[in-house]
């Protein structure tokens, strides 16, 4: 029981407006949180209770499917990160200088800790599958806030790691894990807006990672949902075709190469306005590993370098410098485009440009651009058109031709295929049924535990309050005590209610009037408000106000 | 229920010997822990269960006395530590370089975070006392292991902070806190070896801090207990008098100043042997703030600089350099001693030297030492003898003249008077009953939660096993299943037992023989081992082996 008369974190009369985010303002007003520094928070008592309840739900669901809880440290030695090459490649990881000329990682993830630990236990196919998890603090040295409510420098995650003998075994396990996740989100009353979304992870695989995204106005992702197949993609990997593709001119006009000194800058700036999108292209040149690549989409699309990179099967992709462009196309960068390229140039055309006729392009010749250019006449019809455009609203799913639904969302969970990257680095092997040495496949699974609290706050925000889902409301019962002398009576009542006493707030404040107590109970949003006054006590009654069902009852009870 | 057939962390046949510490070897063998790096551990499932149970005990006891749980972050901004001057003075605090040229503290303690947070809530004497706590990770950039089991780079503490209007209010609160602490230790079955010990904290106060020390062989402290008054001191602050003080010669001999070139080094090395302790002194010279101090104890004692510093009321105390000694005593450092000092020298004599007669000292003159020196003849009788010697076995308590009991111990909790140091730094003030602005007094209270796990392991280690106290054993029931096909039967049994299912291990391993299962159950030390075999099932029985009472029972049950 929390006695409000002793409680330091008092509600405020008016909310502190923080950015435009209403739920945060409520959390501040209702004493749930305080900021310690940018993107680092102190959880006061009420927020911590929400956290513990979410943690417990996650824990119960994980344990149900034979995942075993551990607790790994926040610090780890530099050496393990050097083994996987991630000491420098994880740019958000804090490096902590330590005594004796050491340097530690302040972990942003734990593959490098769990893998060598499980090395000791994985010897045979009989030891697989195995899954361990933890609910633990993570640290990220963020430079900029992406979405200030969601990206913190310090936050709590559930991170799980599983090892498998082969892919078939994993596929079965994966179905369990999806069940675990959906169970968690169901208990949090979020399930109807959760979308399992394909997203990027690992360049050298065609597998997607899966993100559990919740449709929400505090967002960092844009989701494309096929309403028919229910396939769901993060914008960064959404396959797409343009809404109305088959528009081509009937008649091919004569090509003109125009010296256009006077329009170069005007053109660069206003091209989008005086050439219709379906008469022009957008072209960019890249170095993908060692290859020089020219890539082009229709003018009104953007190039999605991640999709392009996957097509090219490239480890790295960067924009080509003006010097390289000059050397490869014989043109200054402003004039380097898709027409008139040297013969050996690797040219990739997105399918948004497939139906272009009589279109405009620069000429790969200083000061010149060309109009009425056509595939099959002025430049060869590409053997294949690709899909590396950034998906837009009204685009369709190439598999079903359905127009995507597009919405904003926030990631609350994820599943990543780690393949053998970490098992190999730490020499984890096992003997299969034929006594052959093999490397186990590894997956990892995250749930953004502390982010979930903010998501829930935002998701269940009504006009005034955060109406907490039953299972995570910080307290279940709020006793508004008006006749404060009868402590024994309400202690007795709490026993009668058969409620976990940790879940009861007793508002025993003296000199605080009834209306203030009720409004605090409403602000904190405790689902059951119990009012005990001389009037109700007279009749051996208490009054209970049930907030979810919106019922008020007068209940007779026997002290 | 934990199903052992799926569990990755398998017991080992033989223990890994780690240093000479038996309990750690058992913990490793029984799969409780693994080291991630020096003094940084991963807790596997069993250890984590012990941790959570201890945490819950601490939490319940704290909540009982109106302390409110919060969760503060591990990172904090440099600025708050600069406000209290502790950014550089806490030498074990990690400083973490961060993006945008920032630097964060990786907190080793949280006064600098909680004080500005509570500033917002403490306005009036009516808001006091207030106490908040957290159970949270702490980080220390330790250079050397003091006691490798106890000093970690990363560990979990319960740290509480209270604010009070005045000292009287605190004194009452302090009694509650002692009760909380003793309740915790009682529930952990440790109470009979817990000693509330006075220790050092804060130079500018005569108040001691209190440490809760447990008598134990993995130790970092030496404790002096007055068996009569039950007063208990950490060696670093133990007041003491020598065991047999009143031994003086009846007759004072004539003083001799001897030029002793030939014995200087021999003397320095062997003095202890050829001059009896009660005929000689040990002298050291210090700079205490701005003062030059000569301090002397009887030869067989050491100077406790902490005790001396408190006598001198000095902020800093360091050994004087040879140059300063020469300048102040006119003697080279080897010959600078207590006899023949310049008149204005501040000389402090410990009471161990009070009864010296005909004693030896260097003469403050190069090559010379003197024998048969006497107070009151060769140098004045000091106005006061002090107590700044380091306590030794057989020493007595000056208040009671009782000989101390001396034992090794390990700190499991502490209480520190913080006075107004932090309240002042962050401008926390309140209005008292007369509307006068005052600064609240602050205390802090620690329980070494993760250390407690090691302490318990060591404390309850018998010849072979760690016999966990009932409330913290990782599991309460271990089902040794021999007839593994009847899963339903033992699931049903677990219901009949009315035990929290999280507290049951089911050893459903196939191809593991009975003896191995029993020995694992004994190694993990689960208090109730339940054996279910075809033989017992035939008679509708199960067998229960109760480890604390050492009873075996056959119980009839109805599936």
Interface residues (C-beta under 8 A of the other chain):
Chain A: X2 X3 X6 X7 X8 X9 X10 X34 X36 X37 X40 X41 X42 X43 X44 X45 X47 X48 X51 X63 X66 X68 X69 X70 X71 X72 X73 X74 X75 X76 X77 X94 X95 X96 X97 X98 X99 X100 X104 X106 X113 X117 X118 X120 X121 X122 X127 X130 X132 X137 X139 X141 X142 X143 X153 X154 X502
Chain B: X2 X3 X6 X7 X8 X9 X10 X34 X36 X37 X40 X41 X42 X43 X44 X45 X47 X48 X51 X63 X66 X68 X69 X70 X71 X72 X73 X74 X75 X76 X77 X94 X95 X96 X97 X98 X99 X100 X104 X106 X113 X117 X118 X120 X121 X122 X127 X130 X132 X137 X139 X141 X142 X143 X153 X154 X502
